[in-house]
């Protein structure tokens, strides 16, 4: 048997490595100097070793097969068809349509786009049996993979109110749809809301699982994959581990309901760390976030254009965002290896710790009446706000850094004349059943102050 390179070296234990590091620290405390505590209360060490890895999980990911997804807001059907065809010709292989109006001719939309091997997602601002059945009829006839992304609990969390339906409640509508459709996925969980509102990674995973558990309990038959819409942040390795832990725990819970299908994870970069000023840095942020999504095993990735905060949809921003993913997939060897995180002691360890902490929080929520009860009682919103306030304080005091914003800002930058969209939290006073969970960026206060100074 041929010798390997490693045969020439004696193995070194983690204890020996630590002794060497302590020697090099020349008396400085190892834990205070090199170990840091994450917002999830996970101690991150300077190195990880095989002999300290107590448990590994098989998390199958197909990094080479992730879909490049284009978001399209549908107002004019003909223009949306034209845009969809153009973006597919330019490298996208998945589409996500946002539709706010039930009068949109969805059959016309789908029939005029070449959807061979194209995965389609719908984000609907309403829930309608007749509308969804049209989508199902198309999918059945054309053998197209379609996810409807219906998330009534997410609607309640984000808007404060349920979808308006003619049925008794939103769960009854979903239950009827599950019995009357056969070719499309119906249920989704908007996990991105929690990330964009400032939740920790453990909260994001546990709350997403709590939602999934509510759907399993309330819908008689779920015979298609559940979609998780996830936002990834800037903590590169933790975000990789987050997706792995989410997939792992979903399988664990779904198994209790005899649901043997894997979930489908569609990922977008977070909005929370994106900025108006020095906006080109957003491209660097979204690139590393998309890398986390790929390695973590996202099924589809919808990149966030660098100018999405302040510009309406535009061809240039879309093209740059799409090309970032094309470069990662086709020119950076991200299309060569499945399960790329396997064997990384660091990622394996963080995955284990996130999974354990998230499962503990999930169990606590269930023991207290379940996710929906805690959402209605305002507990979920309060817990997220507490986490968001801690992160906001770190940003305000300069301990969490956004280059170009709270570190090395360009004082000559002017943005007031470029704002096509309102980039801050929108106030919309109305009657709601609960106080909604609000997405808010870290840089909003600083940016508002700078915009006022532009008048001087």
N, C-alpha and C positions, 0 to 999 in steps of 0.2 A: 504494500500500500504506500503510495507516495506521501512523503512528509509535507506538512503544511507550514506556512510561515510562522504560525503561532507555536509550533512545536519547539522553536528555538528560544522561547521565552517562558520563564516560570510565571505561573499565575500570581497575581497580586490581589490580596483581599481588600475589602472596603476599609477594614481596620488599619491596614498598612497605608492606604491612601490618606486616610484621615490623619494618621500620625505624621506623615510627610507634610501635609498642609499645615498642621499646627506648628511644626518646626519652622516652616517658612513665614508664619505669622509673627514670629519673634515676640511671643508673649501676649499678643492681642487675643481677645476672646473669640473662639471659633463661631459660636452661635450668634453673638452680637455683630460680628464682622461680615459673615458670609451667608447666614440663614435669614431669609426674609419671609414675612407673613403676608399671604395674599388676602384679598377681600373675602375670600371664601373660608378664611381661617385655616389655610393649608400652609404648612411650613415648607418652603422651597429651599432645598439644599444645594450646595455648590457642585455636587456630583452625585450620580446614581450608579449603583453597582448591582451586578447579577445576584450576588449572595444576599442582598437585602430585598429582592423582589419576591414577596410572599405569595402573590396570586396574579395570574394573567387570565384574560378573557379572550375568547375568540370573537372578534368583531369584524365580520366580513365586510369589506368595502370594495367597491369597483371604481377606483379613482380614474382608471383609464376611460371609463364610460360616462363620465359626468356630462350633462347637457348644458349647453350655453343658451341661456334663456333671455329672451327680449320681452320687456314689459311694453304693452300697448294699451293706452287708454282709448276705449271705443266710444266715439261720439258720432262721427260720420263713418258709416260702414264701408263705403267705397274707398275712402282715404285709409282706413285701417287695413283693408285688404291689400292695398298698394304698398303700405309700409311693411306689412307682414311678409309679402313676397320679396321685397327688397332686402329685408334683414336676413331672410333665409338664404338668399343668394349670396350674402356677404359673410356667411359662416355660422349664424345661429342655427340651432337644431331643436329649439324649444320656444314656445310662445306663451306668455301669460297675459290674458286679456282682462282688463278691468272694465266692468260694465255697471253703470249706475241706473240705467233706464230699462225697464222690462219691455219697452216697445222696440228695442233693438232687434233687428232681424238676424238672429244668431245662426239660423240655418244658412242664410245667404252668405254670412261671414265665413262660415266654415267650408262651404261647398266651393268657394272660389279661391281657396288657398291650397297649394300642393302640400299635403300633410303626411306623405309617406315617410315613415320613421321619425316623425316629428311628435314630440310630447306637448300636449296643450294643457295649460292651467287656466282656470277662470277665477277671478276675484269678483264676486257679485255683491253689490250694495243692497241686495234684497234677497228674499227666499221665495221662490215660486215653483210649484209643482209643474205647471204647464211649461214654463221656460226650461227647466232642467230636463224634462222629458224630451224636448226637442233636441237637446244636446245628446242625450242618451241614444235617441233614434239615429242621429248621425254617426255616433261612435260605433253602434252596433252594425250599421250598414257598411261602414268603411273600415272597420277594424282599427280605429284610431285610439290611442291611449290618451284619455282625458280625465283630468282631476278638477272637480267643481269647487273645491276649497270652501265648503259651507261650514261656517264656524259661529253658530249663534252665541255660544258662551264668550267667544272673542269679541263679537259684536257688542254684547252687554258690557264687557270689560272696557272696551275702547270708547263706546258711544254713551254708555249709561242706560241704554234701552235695548230691548230685544228687537229682532226683525218684526215688522208688521205682517201678520198672516191671517188667513181666513180660518185656519184650524185653531184648535184650543190653545196650543202653544207651539213654540219652535221645535220642540222634540217630537211632537206628534207629526209635524210636517216632515221632518227628517225620517221618521219611522215609516211614514207612507211612501216617501221617495225610495227608501231602501227596498221596499217591497215591489215598487212599480218600475224600477230601473234595473238593468242587468249588466251594462257594459262600461259604466263610469264609476270613478271613486267620488264619494260625496263628502266625507267628513275631513275637516282639517283643523289644525290648532295653530293659532297665531302666536307663536312663541316670540316673534320679533318685537311685539308690543312691550314685553317685559324688559328685554334688553335695551330698547330705545328709551324706556322710562327710567332706567338706572338700576334694575335688579341685578343682583349678583348672579354668577353662573349657576350656583346651586339652586337659587330661587327660580331661575329660568327653567331648569330641567324639572324641578319638583312641580312647579305650577303647570308646566306643559303636560306632565304625566297625570296630574290631578284632573286636568280637562279631559284627557283621553279616557280616564277612568269614569268620569261622569257620562261620557257618550256610550261607553260599553254598558253602563248600568241602565241607560234610558232608551237605547235603540235595540230592538229585538235582534236585528240581523245586520252585521257589518261584514260584508263578504268581499270588500275591496280594500286596498291599502289605505291607511290613514296618512294624510299629508301633514308634516310639520313645516311651517314657514318660519325659518330661523334667521336671526341677525347675528353676525359674528363681529366681535370687537377686535381691539388691537393687541390683546394678550395672546400672542401667536400660538404658543404650545398649549395653553389652557383652552383656547378655542378649538384646537384639534381634538383635545381630550373631551371637550363638551359634546361634540357631535358623536363621538364614539360612545360616551356614557349614555347619551340620550337613546341611541339605537339599542344599546344593550339593555337598558331598563325598560324600554317599551316592549321588547320581546318578552321580558320577564313578566310584565303585567298582562300583556295580551294573551299569554299562554294560559292564564287563569280563566280566561273567557273562551278558550279553545279557538282563539284567533291566531292562525299560524302564518299569516302574511307579514312580511317585513313592512316597516313604514317607509314612506317616501319623503326625503328631506330636501326642500328647496331653500337655498341660502342666499341672502343678500348681505352686503356690508352694512354695519350699523350706521345710523345717522348721528348717533350721540357724540362722536368725536370729530364730526365734519365741520368745516369752517367756511365763513364767507370770505374773510381776508386771507391772502396767500392761498387761494383756493386750489392752486396746482398741487399743493401738498396732499390734497385729497386723493390724487391719483396714486401716490405712494402708499397711503393708508389702505385704499381699496385693493391694491395689488397684494399686500401681505395678508389682508383679510380673505381674499379669494384663494390664496395659497393655503391658508388654514382650512378653508372649506373643502378644497380638493383633497388634501391629505386626510382630513377628518372623515371623508366619505360622503360628501353631498351627492345626491342624485342629480340635482340641477343647481346652477348658480346664475343668479340674475345680478349682474354688477350694477353698482350705483354710479351714474355719470358724475364726473368731478364737479359739475356745475348744477347738479340737481336741486340744490337748496334755493337757488335764486333765478334760474332760467327755466322757462317752459321746455317741454320736450323738444329737442332739436337734433338734427342729423349729425352734427359734429360731435356733440357730447355722447350720443348713442354709439357712434362709430369708435370713439376712443375707448369707451367702456367695453364694447364687444371685442375690440382688438387686444385689450389687456388679457382677456380670457383665451383668445386664440393663440396669443404668444405663449401663455402658460401651458396650454394644452399641446401645441404643435412644435414649439421651438425651445421648450425648457424641460423636455423629457418627463413631463407630468402625465403623458399618455402611455408610459411604458410599464408602470408597476402598479399592481393592485395591492391593497393593504400596506401602503408604504410606511405606516407608523409602527408596524409590528417589529418587535425587537428593540425598540427604543425604551430603555429602562425608565427614563424620565417620563415619557408620554404614557407608558403603561401604568406607572405609579400614580400619576395625576389622574388618569382615567379611573383607576380603582378608588382613589380618594373622593373624587367628584361623585362617582356613582354611589358610594356608601353614604356620603353626606346628603345627597339628593334623595336617596331612598328613605333615609331617616326623616327628613322633612316631609316627604310625601306621606309616610305613615303617620306622622303627627297631625297632618291636615286631615287625613281620613279618620283618625281617632277623635277629631274635634268636629265631626259632622260632614266633612268633605269639602272639596274645593269650592263648589257653588255656594255653599253656606258661608264660607269665609269671604268669598267675593261679595256676597250680598251684605254681610256684616261690616264690610270696609276693612277687614283685617289684611287682605292681600294688598290693597292700595297702600295702607299704612306701612306695611313691611317694606314694600318697594320704595316708598318715599324715604324711609329711614336709610336704606342703602344708597339711594340717589343723593341724599343730603351729605352723607359721608364722602362720596366721590366728588361732589361739587365743592366741598370744603378743601379737599386735596388739590383740586384744580385752582380754586381761588387763592390758595396759599402758595401755589407754584410747585407743589410736590408731585402733582400729576401734570405732565407737560404736553402741550400741543404746540409744536413749532410754528412760528409765524403768528401765534395768537397770544399766549401768555409767556412765551419765550422767543426772543429775537423777532418781535413784530416789525413790519415795514411801515413806519409812520406815514409814508407818502402814499400808501394804498388808498384808493378811493373806490367805494362800491355803491354809493347811493344811487347813482345814475344807471346802474346795471340791474337793479332789482325788478325782475318781471314777476316774481312770486314773493309773497310775504314769508320770510324765513324763520319766524319765531312762533311761539305757542299762540294759537288763535283762540280768542275769547268768543264763545258762542253760548250765551246764557239761554237756558231752556229747561223745561221740566224733565227730570230724569229719575229713573227708579233707584239708581245708585250713583255715587260720584265716580265719573270715569277715570281710568288710569291714563295719565297724560304723558305723551312722549316729549322729551325736552333735551336739547343739546347742551353740552357743558359750556360752550362759548357764547351763549345767547346774551348774557348780561354785558360782557365786555364788548360784544359787537354792537349792541344797542347804544352803548356809551360812545363808541367810536363813530357811529353814524351821526349822532347828534353833534359831535365835534366837527364833522365835515361842513356844517353850516357856517362855522366860524372862519 
